[in-house]
């Protein structure tokens, strides 16, 4: 009784802004630890391409993107217990089934929705899931997981987001191939930067579990230079769009995407950044980007 009274008193004397901030922080931790935040971003990336193509936004396509992202990243959490015990103890404390069951359920729903649209969508999503299994699961002792091969992890993640994000909206509606390629290139560059950046807070856990990521192999200084080079590939991309007159309506937002990339590289290409802040700022890049596009 005394303990309960003390808790009530502490709650009453804690300033409301501090309590609200604490609850908001707990909500963000829940969204990131359960892959819901990443799944929302997967949906947004698909909406981004849809807007670039000037197509009608189809809820079923967005649902497929959400379910696929949710499934893939929960599967990865189920297989990464060793790394997460250091990098994300709040995630590693949950049982494997906590992530695996929702992952399988989301995969089944995603494939069923994909099949309802057509063979092309189903094939794209099935291929994506096969790659995600090869990425996360060690199928034989003599074979490494794809994520354990230096550089392959980051490139594979960026390719997966690029292909699904650029192709899904274009499957059932006619889109010029040049626009699809440009959308793919934009997403690929952004996700390659984001994926490598998110490996920096995980260096301790990855090193302890034997996963050799680019920040571990190259070191922070060389990784920062690589990230700046990759992000600078947006300059010829933007120049080509300006010359050809493509995506001119959204050019300010697309330019913002490049600038945002430089800002997160400058802010997070060091080891002592809090993981939650990195995940929200880096993975959440697509939220202000698409909001900017909606305003134009």
C-alpha positions as CSV (number, residue, x, y, z in Angstrom):
1,X,0.0,0.0,0.0
2,X,2.8,2.4,0.9
3,X,4.6,1.6,-2.4
4,X,1.5,2.3,-4.4
5,X,0.9,5.6,-2.5
6,X,4.5,6.6,-3.3
7,X,4.1,5.8,-7.0
8,X,0.9,8.0,-7.1
9,X,2.8,10.8,-5.3
10,X,5.7,10.5,-7.8
11,X,3.3,10.6,-10.7
12,X,1.6,13.7,-9.3
13,X,4.8,15.6,-8.8
14,X,6.3,14.7,-12.2
15,X,5.7,17.6,-14.6
16,X,3.1,16.8,-17.3
17,X,5.5,17.5,-20.2
18,X,8.0,15.0,-18.8
19,X,5.3,12.3,-18.4
20,X,4.0,13.0,-21.9
21,X,7.6,12.8,-23.3
22,X,8.2,9.6,-21.5
23,X,5.0,8.0,-22.9
24,X,5.9,9.2,-26.4
25,X,9.4,7.7,-26.1
26,X,7.9,4.4,-25.0
27,X,5.5,4.5,-27.9
28,X,8.4,5.1,-30.3
29,X,10.4,2.2,-28.8
30,X,7.4,-0.1,-29.2
31,X,6.9,0.9,-32.9
32,X,10.6,0.4,-33.7
33,X,11.1,-2.8,-31.7
34,X,8.1,-4.5,-33.4
35,X,9.0,-3.3,-36.9
36,X,5.8,-1.4,-37.2
37,X,7.7,1.9,-37.8
38,X,9.7,0.3,-40.6
39,X,6.5,-1.2,-42.1
40,X,4.9,2.2,-42.2
41,X,8.0,3.5,-44.0
42,X,7.7,0.6,-46.5
43,X,4.2,1.8,-47.2
44,X,5.4,5.4,-47.6
45,X,8.1,4.4,-50.0
46,X,5.5,2.8,-52.3
47,X,3.3,5.9,-52.0
48,X,6.3,8.0,-52.9
49,X,6.8,6.1,-56.2
50,X,3.1,6.2,-56.9
51,X,3.1,10.0,-56.6
52,X,6.2,10.3,-58.8
53,X,4.4,8.2,-61.5
54,X,1.2,10.4,-61.0
55,X,-0.9,7.3,-60.5
56,X,-3.9,6.6,-58.3
57,X,-2.9,5.4,-54.8
58,X,-4.2,1.9,-54.3
59,X,-4.7,0.8,-50.7
60,X,-4.1,-2.8,-51.6
61,X,-0.7,-2.0,-53.0
62,X,0.2,0.0,-49.9
63,X,-1.0,-2.9,-47.7
64,X,1.2,-5.4,-49.5
65,X,4.2,-3.1,-49.0
66,X,3.4,-2.7,-45.3
67,X,2.9,-6.5,-44.7
68,X,6.1,-7.4,-46.7
69,X,8.3,-5.0,-44.7
70,X,6.7,-6.0,-41.4
71,X,7.2,-9.7,-42.2
72,X,10.8,-9.4,-43.4
73,X,12.1,-7.3,-40.5
74,X,10.3,-9.4,-37.8
75,X,11.9,-12.5,-39.4
76,X,15.3,-10.8,-39.1
77,X,14.6,-10.0,-35.4
78,X,13.8,-13.6,-34.8
79,X,17.1,-14.8,-36.2
80,X,19.4,-12.0,-34.8
81,X,19.2,-12.9,-31.1
82,X,23.0,-12.8,-30.7
83,X,23.5,-9.3,-32.1
84,X,20.3,-7.9,-30.5
85,X,21.3,-9.1,-27.0
86,X,23.9,-6.3,-27.2
87,X,22.4,-3.8,-29.7
88,X,18.7,-4.1,-28.7
89,X,18.3,-5.8,-25.3
90,X,14.6,-4.8,-25.2
91,X,14.1,-6.8,-28.4
92,X,16.3,-9.8,-27.6
93,X,14.4,-10.3,-24.3
94,X,11.3,-11.3,-26.2
95,X,11.0,-14.9,-27.3
96,X,11.6,-16.0,-30.9
97,X,7.9,-16.8,-31.5
98,X,7.0,-13.2,-30.5
99,X,8.5,-12.1,-33.9
100,X,8.3,-15.3,-35.9
101,X,4.5,-15.9,-35.7
102,X,3.5,-12.3,-36.8
103,X,6.2,-12.5,-39.5
104,X,4.7,-15.7,-41.0
105,X,1.2,-14.4,-40.7
106,X,2.1,-11.2,-42.4
107,X,3.9,-13.1,-45.2
108,X,0.9,-15.3,-45.8
109,X,-1.5,-12.3,-46.0
110,X,1.0,-10.4,-48.2
111,X,1.2,-13.3,-50.7
112,X,-2.5,-13.8,-50.7
113,X,-3.1,-10.1,-51.5
114,X,-0.4,-10.2,-54.1
115,X,-2.0,-13.3,-55.8
116,X,-5.3,-11.5,-55.9
117,X,-3.8,-8.7,-58.1
118,X,-1.8,-10.9,-60.5
119,X,1.1,-13.2,-61.2
120,X,3.6,-10.3,-61.6
121,X,3.0,-8.9,-58.1
122,X,3.0,-12.4,-56.5
123,X,6.3,-13.2,-58.3
124,X,7.9,-10.0,-57.0
125,X,6.8,-10.5,-53.4
126,X,7.7,-14.2,-53.5
127,X,11.2,-13.4,-54.7
128,X,11.5,-10.8,-52.0
129,X,10.7,-13.3,-49.3
130,X,13.1,-15.9,-50.7
131,X,15.9,-13.3,-50.6
132,X,14.9,-12.3,-47.0
133,X,15.2,-15.9,-45.9
134,X,18.6,-16.2,-47.5
135,X,19.5,-12.9,-45.9
136,X,18.5,-13.8,-42.3
137,X,18.6,-17.6,-42.0
138,X,21.8,-19.8,-42.0
139,X,20.7,-22.7,-44.2
140,X,23.9,-24.7,-43.7
141,X,27.0,-24.5,-41.5
142,X,29.3,-24.2,-44.5
143,X,27.3,-21.3,-46.0
144,X,27.2,-17.8,-44.5
145,X,24.0,-15.8,-44.2
146,X,24.0,-13.1,-46.9
147,X,24.0,-10.5,-44.2
148,X,27.4,-11.9,-43.0
149,X,29.1,-11.1,-46.3
150,X,30.7,-7.7,-46.1
151,X,28.8,-5.1,-48.1
152,X,26.1,-7.6,-49.3
153,X,23.8,-6.8,-46.4
154,X,23.5,-3.1,-47.2
155,X,23.3,-3.5,-51.0
156,X,20.7,-6.3,-50.7
157,X,18.5,-4.3,-48.3
158,X,18.7,-1.2,-50.7
159,X,17.9,-3.4,-53.7
160,X,14.9,-5.0,-52.0
161,X,13.4,-1.7,-51.0
162,X,14.2,-0.2,-54.5
163,X,12.7,-3.0,-56.5
164,X,9.5,-3.4,-54.4
165,X,9.0,0.4,-53.9
166,X,9.5,1.2,-57.6
167,X,7.8,-1.8,-59.2
168,X,4.7,-2.4,-57.1
169,X,2.8,0.8,-58.1
170,X,3.8,0.2,-61.8
171,X,2.6,-3.4,-62.1
172,X,-1.0,-2.9,-62.9
173,X,-0.8,0.7,-64.3
174,X,1.2,1.8,-67.3
175,X,4.4,3.7,-66.3
176,X,7.3,4.8,-68.5
177,X,10.4,2.6,-67.9
178,X,12.6,5.6,-67.4
179,X,10.5,6.8,-64.5
180,X,10.6,3.4,-62.9
181,X,14.4,3.2,-63.2
182,X,14.7,6.7,-61.7
183,X,12.4,5.9,-58.8
184,X,14.4,2.8,-58.2
185,X,17.7,4.7,-58.3
186,X,16.4,7.3,-55.8
187,X,15.1,4.7,-53.3
188,X,18.3,2.6,-53.7
189,X,20.6,5.5,-52.9
190,X,18.6,6.7,-50.0
191,X,18.3,3.2,-48.5
192,X,21.9,2.3,-49.1
193,X,22.9,5.4,-47.0
194,X,20.3,4.6,-44.4
195,X,21.3,1.0,-44.0
196,X,25.0,1.7,-43.6
197,X,24.2,4.5,-41.1
198,X,22.1,2.2,-39.0
199,X,24.9,-0.3,-38.8
200,X,27.0,2.2,-36.9
201,X,25.2,1.9,-33.5
202,X,25.2,-1.9,-34.0
203,X,29.0,-2.2,-34.2
204,X,29.5,-3.7,-30.8
205,X,26.8,-6.4,-31.2
206,X,27.8,-7.2,-34.8
207,X,31.5,-7.5,-33.9
208,X,30.7,-9.8,-31.0
209,X,28.5,-12.1,-33.1
210,X,31.0,-12.2,-36.0
211,X,28.9,-10.0,-38.5
212,X,31.4,-7.9,-40.4
213,X,29.5,-4.8,-41.6
214,X,31.0,-1.9,-43.6
215,X,31.5,0.4,-40.5
216,X,33.4,-2.5,-38.8
217,X,35.6,-3.2,-41.8
218,X,36.3,0.3,-43.0
219,X,36.2,2.3,-39.7
220,X,34.0,5.3,-39.1
221,X,36.1,7.9,-41.0
222,X,36.2,5.8,-44.2
223,X,32.5,4.9,-43.8
224,X,31.6,8.6,-43.5
225,X,33.5,9.3,-46.8
226,X,31.7,6.4,-48.5
227,X,28.3,7.6,-47.4
228,X,29.0,11.1,-48.6
229,X,30.0,9.7,-52.0
230,X,26.9,7.6,-52.2
231,X,24.6,10.4,-51.3
232,X,26.3,12.7,-53.8
233,X,25.1,10.3,-56.6
234,X,21.8,12.3,-56.1
235,X,23.4,15.3,-57.9
236,X,23.6,13.7,-61.4
237,X,20.2,12.1,-60.7
238,X,18.6,15.6,-60.0
239,X,20.5,17.1,-62.9
240,X,19.1,14.5,-65.3
241,X,15.6,15.1,-64.1
242,X,16.0,18.8,-64.5
243,X,17.3,18.4,-68.1
244,X,14.7,16.0,-69.2
245,X,11.8,17.7,-67.3
246,X,10.9,14.7,-65.2
247,X,9.4,15.1,-61.7
248,X,9.7,18.9,-61.9
249,X,6.7,19.3,-59.7
250,X,8.4,17.5,-56.9
251,X,11.9,18.8,-57.4
252,X,12.1,20.8,-54.2
253,X,11.1,17.7,-52.1
254,X,13.6,15.5,-54.0
255,X,16.3,18.1,-53.4
256,X,15.3,18.1,-49.8
257,X,15.9,14.3,-49.8
258,X,19.5,14.8,-50.8
259,X,20.1,17.5,-48.3
260,X,18.5,15.4,-45.6
261,X,20.9,12.6,-46.5
262,X,23.9,14.9,-45.9
263,X,22.4,16.0,-42.5
264,X,21.9,12.5,-41.2
265,X,25.4,11.4,-42.4
266,X,26.9,14.4,-40.5
267,X,24.8,13.8,-37.4
268,X,25.0,10.0,-37.1
269,X,28.2,8.8,-38.7
270,X,29.7,8.4,-35.2
271,X,29.4,5.7,-32.7
272,X,27.9,7.4,-29.6
273,X,24.5,8.2,-31.0
274,X,21.4,6.7,-29.3
275,X,19.9,3.9,-31.3
276,X,16.3,5.1,-31.0
277,X,17.2,8.6,-32.3
278,X,19.1,7.1,-35.2
279,X,16.2,4.8,-36.1
280,X,13.6,7.6,-36.0
281,X,15.7,10.2,-37.9
282,X,17.2,7.8,-40.5
283,X,14.4,5.3,-41.1
284,X,11.8,8.1,-40.7
285,X,13.3,10.2,-43.5
286,X,10.4,9.2,-45.8
287,X,7.8,10.8,-43.6
288,X,8.9,14.5,-44.0
289,X,9.8,13.7,-47.7
290,X,6.3,12.6,-48.7
291,X,4.7,15.3,-46.5
292,X,6.8,17.9,-48.5
293,X,5.6,16.3,-51.7
294,X,2.0,16.5,-50.6
295,X,2.4,20.2,-50.0
296,X,3.7,20.9,-53.5
